[in-house]
Amino acid sequence: MDCQVPVGPPRLLDFSCHVLSKAPATDPGNTTTSCLLQLKVQENETKVSEQPSVSTVTVELTRPTLDTLLDGMGRIRDQLSSVAGRK
C-alpha cells in the first residue's frame, strides 16, 4: 500500500513576465499594452512513488486587470503590516 501525500497548493517552480504591446491592423496608432505572465508549476503527486507533473500556465493581464491586482496586493501588504505592528 502506497502512502498518501498531504494535499496542498501547486508549487511554483519558475515564472517570467513580459510586456506586450499590440496594435490592431485597422488602427496602428491605437496600441494596447498587457502583461504576459508565464508560470511553471509542479502539481502535487497523488502517491509517493509517482513523479509530480510539471505544467506551464500563461496568463495575459490587461492594464486595468493588472492595476486591480496590484491595488489588492497593496491592501494585503498594508493589512499585514498593521497586524505585524501590533504586539
BAMARVO-630751 format. One record per residue: residue number from 1; residue in one letter; x, y, z of N, C-alpha, C, O in turn. Coordinates in Angstrom, 3 decimals. Example, Ala and Ser with C-alpha at 12.3 -4.5 7.8 and 13.67 -1.06 7.14 Angstrom:
BEGIN
marba; mimi; n_X; n_Y; n_Z; ca_X; ca_Y; ca_Z; c_X; c_Y; c_Z; o_X; o_Y; o_Z
1; a; 13.190; -5.690; 7.800; 12.300; -4.500; 7.800; 13.200; -3.300; 7.800; 14.236; -3.319; 8.465
2; s; 12.850; -2.250; 7.080; 13.670; -1.060; 7.140; 12.900; 0.030; 7.870; 13.409; 1.138; 8.039
end
This chain:
BEGIN
marba; mimi; n_X; n_Y; n_Z; ca_X; ca_Y; ca_Z; c_X; c_Y; c_Z; o_X; o_Y; o_Z
1; m; 0.837; -1.171; 0.000; 0.000; 0.000; 0.000; 0.888; 1.242; 0.000; 1.802; 1.349; 0.818
2; d; 0.625; 2.185; -0.915; 1.391; 3.418; -1.004; 0.893; 4.431; 0.022; -0.298; 4.495; 0.327
3; c; 1.823; 5.216; 0.544; 1.453; 6.282; 1.470; 0.857; 7.437; 0.680; 1.321; 7.742; -0.418
4; q; -0.151; 8.073; 1.219; -0.764; 9.230; 0.571; 0.005; 10.485; 0.950; 0.460; 10.630; 2.085
5; v; 0.145; 11.386; -0.007; 0.850; 12.646; 0.196; -0.173; 13.689; 0.634; -1.291; 13.702; 0.118
6; p; 0.186; 14.571; 1.584; -0.770; 15.591; 2.027; -1.199; 16.508; 0.876; -0.452; 16.729; -0.076
7; v; -2.398; 17.022; 0.990; -2.951; 17.911; -0.019; -2.433; 19.330; 0.215; -2.295; 19.762; 1.359
8; g; -2.150; 20.045; -0.860; -1.684; 21.426; -0.750; -1.709; 22.088; -2.113; -2.039; 21.453; -3.114
9; p; -1.366; 23.341; -2.152; -1.370; 24.048; -3.434; -0.209; 23.609; -4.314; 0.780; 23.080; -3.806
10; p; -0.309; 23.819; -5.631; 0.813; 23.514; -6.515; 2.032; 24.353; -6.135; 1.894; 25.427; -5.549
11; r; 3.203; 23.870; -6.466; 4.452; 24.553; -6.134; 4.932; 25.363; -7.334; 5.047; 24.832; -8.439
12; l; 5.211; 26.639; -7.120; 5.720; 27.499; -8.183; 7.208; 27.218; -8.362; 7.994; 27.400; -7.432
13; l; 7.595; 26.775; -9.559; 8.986; 26.460; -9.841; 9.718; 27.639; -10.476; 10.875; 27.911; -10.153
14; d; 9.035; 28.332; -11.379; 9.660; 29.426; -12.104; 8.573; 30.311; -12.682; 7.430; 29.881; -12.840
15; f; 8.931; 31.550; -12.997; 7.983; 32.429; -13.670; 8.738; 33.423; -14.533; 9.915; 33.700; -14.303
16; s; 8.047; 33.955; -15.527; 8.603; 35.025; -16.341; 7.478; 35.996; -16.657; 6.304; 35.629; -16.692
17; c; 7.865; 37.229; -16.883; 6.896; 38.282; -17.144; 7.388; 39.111; -18.327; 8.545; 39.529; -18.364
18; h; 6.498; 39.344; -19.291; 6.844; 40.111; -20.482; 5.758; 41.143; -20.736; 4.572; 40.862; -20.567
19; v; 6.162; 42.324; -21.138; 5.210; 43.360; -21.521; 4.992; 43.243; -23.025; 5.942; 43.150; -23.803
20; l; 3.729; 43.251; -23.412; 3.358; 43.055; -24.808; 2.525; 44.244; -25.271; 1.543; 44.610; -24.624
21; s; 2.916; 44.842; -26.387; 2.139; 45.926; -26.985; 1.541; 45.424; -28.292; 2.245; 44.890; -29.150
22; k; 0.233; 45.603; -28.428; -0.460; 45.154; -29.640; -1.122; 46.356; -30.299; -1.683; 47.220; -29.626
23; a; -1.047; 46.394; -31.603; -1.732; 47.422; -32.380; -2.603; 46.730; -33.414; -2.112; 45.895; -34.174
24; p; -3.884; 47.061; -33.457; -4.740; 46.449; -34.483; -4.327; 46.899; -35.877; -3.855; 48.022; -36.056
25; a; -4.501; 46.033; -36.855; -4.115; 46.347; -38.231; -4.920; 47.520; -38.780; -4.433; 48.278; -39.619
26; t; -6.161; 47.665; -38.297; -7.013; 48.744; -38.796; -6.642; 50.104; -38.231; -6.898; 51.127; -38.866
27; d; -6.037; 50.132; -37.038; -5.675; 51.402; -36.390; -4.322; 51.240; -35.689; -4.286; 51.023; -34.478
28; p; -3.211; 51.342; -36.425; -1.886; 51.108; -35.842; -1.515; 52.086; -34.727; -0.634; 51.783; -33.922
29; g; -2.159; 53.243; -34.660; -1.848; 54.201; -33.610; -2.506; 53.884; -32.280; -2.179; 54.494; -31.262
30; n; -3.430; 52.935; -32.279; -4.170; 52.577; -31.067; -3.603; 51.287; -30.472; -4.151; 50.205; -30.685
31; t; -2.506; 51.406; -29.726; -1.881; 50.215; -29.153; -2.447; 49.927; -27.770; -2.803; 50.840; -27.025
32; t; -2.521; 48.659; -27.448; -2.901; 48.231; -26.105; -1.717; 47.494; -25.496; -1.027; 46.732; -26.174
33; t; -1.498; 47.727; -24.240; -0.385; 47.100; -23.537; -0.932; 46.097; -22.528; -1.903; 46.370; -21.822
34; s; -0.299; 44.948; -22.474; -0.684; 43.933; -21.497; 0.567; 43.239; -20.980; 1.660; 43.405; -21.520
35; c; 0.385; 42.473; -19.943; 1.486; 41.749; -19.309; 1.238; 40.259; -19.493; 0.177; 39.755; -19.127
36; l; 2.211; 39.552; -20.057; 2.129; 38.102; -20.179; 2.913; 37.483; -19.029; 4.128; 37.654; -18.929
37; l; 2.217; 36.772; -18.174; 2.823; 36.125; -17.017; 2.808; 34.630; -17.257; 1.744; 34.028; -17.402
38; q; 3.995; 34.028; -17.298; 4.119; 32.595; -17.548; 4.609; 31.929; -16.263; 5.679; 32.251; -15.747
39; l; 3.802; 30.994; -15.758; 4.109; 30.301; -14.509; 4.407; 28.836; -14.791; 3.663; 28.170; -15.510
40; k; 5.490; 28.342; -14.225; 5.823; 26.921; -14.321; 5.520; 26.321; -12.946; 6.184; 26.645; -11.961
41; v; 4.513; 25.446; -12.889; 4.062; 24.903; -11.608; 4.191; 23.384; -11.569; 4.058; 22.696; -12.582
42; q; 4.452; 22.895; -10.380; 4.554; 21.456; -10.156; 3.325; 21.032; -9.361; 3.095; 21.496; -8.244
43; e; 2.544; 20.140; -9.960; 1.344; 19.649; -9.294; 1.747; 18.718; -8.150; 2.857; 18.185; -8.129
44; n; 0.845; 18.535; -7.219; 1.099; 17.605; -6.120; 0.988; 16.176; -6.624; 0.097; 15.848; -7.408
45; e; 1.896; 15.338; -6.170; 1.819; 13.931; -6.540; 0.719; 13.281; -5.706; 0.478; 13.671; -4.564
46; t; 0.061; 12.293; -6.286; -1.006; 11.616; -5.555; -0.462; 10.464; -4.720; -1.078; 10.049; -3.739
47; k; 0.696; 9.955; -5.120; 1.326; 8.874; -4.361; 2.820; 9.139; -4.279; 3.390; 9.772; -5.168
48; v; 3.443; 8.669; -3.243; 4.864; 8.894; -3.023; 5.695; 8.308; -4.161; 6.728; 8.876; -4.515
49; s; 5.276; 7.203; -4.734; 6.050; 6.531; -5.782; 5.937; 7.224; -7.146; 6.661; 6.858; -8.072
50; e; 5.051; 8.209; -7.291; 4.861; 8.883; -8.573; 5.617; 10.200; -8.629; 5.764; 10.889; -7.619
51; q; 6.096; 10.544; -9.825; 6.717; 11.842; -10.046; 5.617; 12.871; -10.282; 4.676; 12.600; -11.027
52; p; 5.716; 14.034; -9.670; 4.693; 15.062; -9.903; 4.822; 15.646; -11.309; 5.922; 15.760; -11.849
53; s; 3.692; 16.011; -11.885; 3.712; 16.588; -13.226; 4.030; 18.085; -13.142; 3.696; 18.754; -12.164
54; v; 4.677; 18.588; -14.184; 5.028; 19.999; -14.274; 4.279; 20.577; -15.465; 4.304; 20.016; -16.561
55; s; 3.617; 21.702; -15.242; 2.885; 22.333; -16.338; 3.205; 23.821; -16.386; 3.655; 24.412; -15.405
56; t; 2.963; 24.406; -17.547; 3.191; 25.832; -17.745; 1.845; 26.502; -17.977; 1.056; 26.064; -18.814
57; v; 1.596; 27.559; -17.233; 0.358; 28.313; -17.342; 0.719; 29.725; -17.778; 1.572; 30.368; -17.166
58; t; 0.074; 30.208; -18.833; 0.311; 31.566; -19.311; -0.955; 32.383; -19.101; -2.047; 31.965; -19.487
59; v; -0.798; 33.552; -18.485; -1.915; 34.443; -18.204; -1.605; 35.799; -18.827; -0.502; 36.323; -18.671
60; e; -2.581; 36.363; -19.532; -2.427; 37.704; -20.087; -3.239; 38.665; -19.233; -4.453; 38.515; -19.093
61; l; -2.561; 39.650; -18.666; -3.206; 40.640; -17.806; -3.252; 41.980; -18.526; -2.213; 42.531; -18.893
62; t; -4.449; 42.500; -18.727; -4.578; 43.821; -19.330; -4.232; 44.878; -18.295; -4.127; 44.575; -17.106
63; r; -4.059; 46.090; -18.730; -3.679; 47.178; -17.824; -4.674; 47.345; -16.668; -4.239; 47.425; -15.520
64; p; -6.002; 47.400; -16.921; -6.938; 47.542; -15.800; -6.887; 46.360; -14.829; -6.982; 46.543; -13.615
65; t; -6.735; 45.145; -15.370; -6.657; 43.964; -14.510; -5.396; 43.995; -13.659; -5.437; 43.668; -12.472
66; l; -4.284; 44.385; -14.255; -3.024; 44.468; -13.527; -3.092; 45.550; -12.449; -2.582; 45.355; -11.346
67; d; -3.716; 46.686; -12.760; -3.894; 47.743; -11.761; -4.719; 47.250; -10.576; -4.385; 47.529; -9.425
68; t; -5.798; 46.515; -10.857; -6.641; 45.969; -9.790; -5.864; 44.963; -8.944; -5.960; 44.975; -7.717
69; l; -5.102; 44.099; -9.596; -4.299; 43.104; -8.895; -3.274; 43.769; -7.978; -3.129; 43.380; -6.819
70; l; -2.569; 44.764; -8.493; -1.553; 45.449; -7.692; -2.175; 46.238; -6.545; -1.601; 46.313; -5.458
71; d; -3.346; 46.827; -6.784; -4.048; 47.545; -5.718; -4.444; 46.584; -4.598; -4.287; 46.895; -3.417
72; g; -4.963; 45.408; -4.983; -5.341; 44.401; -3.984; -4.146; 43.895; -3.194; -4.236; 43.693; -1.983
73; m; -3.028; 43.689; -3.879; -1.823; 43.221; -3.178; -1.296; 44.300; -2.232; -0.781; 43.990; -1.158
74; g; -1.424; 45.564; -2.632; -1.016; 46.663; -1.752; -1.868; 46.704; -0.496; -1.356; 46.962; 0.593
75; r; -3.168; 46.451; -0.638; -4.054; 46.420; 0.535; -3.698; 45.269; 1.467; -3.697; 45.426; 2.688
76; i; -3.396; 44.112; 0.885; -2.980; 42.963; 1.703; -1.695; 43.298; 2.454; -1.572; 42.991; 3.640
77; r; -0.727; 43.932; 1.764; 0.528; 44.341; 2.408; 0.260; 45.278; 3.586; 0.839; 45.114; 4.660
78; d; -0.615; 46.254; 3.380; -0.942; 47.199; 4.439; -1.597; 46.519; 5.627; -1.294; 46.839; 6.776
79; q; -2.494; 45.580; 5.354; -3.159; 44.849; 6.447; -2.174; 43.997; 7.220; -2.225; 43.947; 8.449
80; l; -1.261; 43.315; 6.500; -0.258; 42.500; 7.183; 0.699; 43.366; 8.005; 1.119; 42.981; 9.096
81; s; 1.036; 44.533; 7.469; 1.920; 45.452; 8.201; 1.269; 45.941; 9.478; 1.927; 46.058; 10.512
82; s; -0.023; 46.228; 9.407; -0.716; 46.715; 10.605; -0.830; 45.609; 11.666; -0.736; 45.880; 12.863
83; v; -1.032; 44.375; 11.220; -1.108; 43.248; 12.165; 0.269; 42.982; 12.761; 0.381; 42.728; 13.960
84; a; 1.320; 43.036; 11.941; 2.681; 42.797; 12.425; 3.122; 43.883; 13.376; 3.959; 43.639; 14.245
85; g; 2.574; 45.092; 13.230; 2.940; 46.210; 14.108; 2.335; 46.086; 15.496; 2.851; 46.671; 16.448
86; r; 1.253; 45.335; 15.624; 0.606; 45.112; 16.937; 1.339; 44.008; 17.678; 1.512; 42.906; 17.157
87; k; 1.761; 44.303; 18.872; 2.435; 43.248; 19.656; 1.903; 43.217; 21.051; 2.343; 42.401; 21.861
end
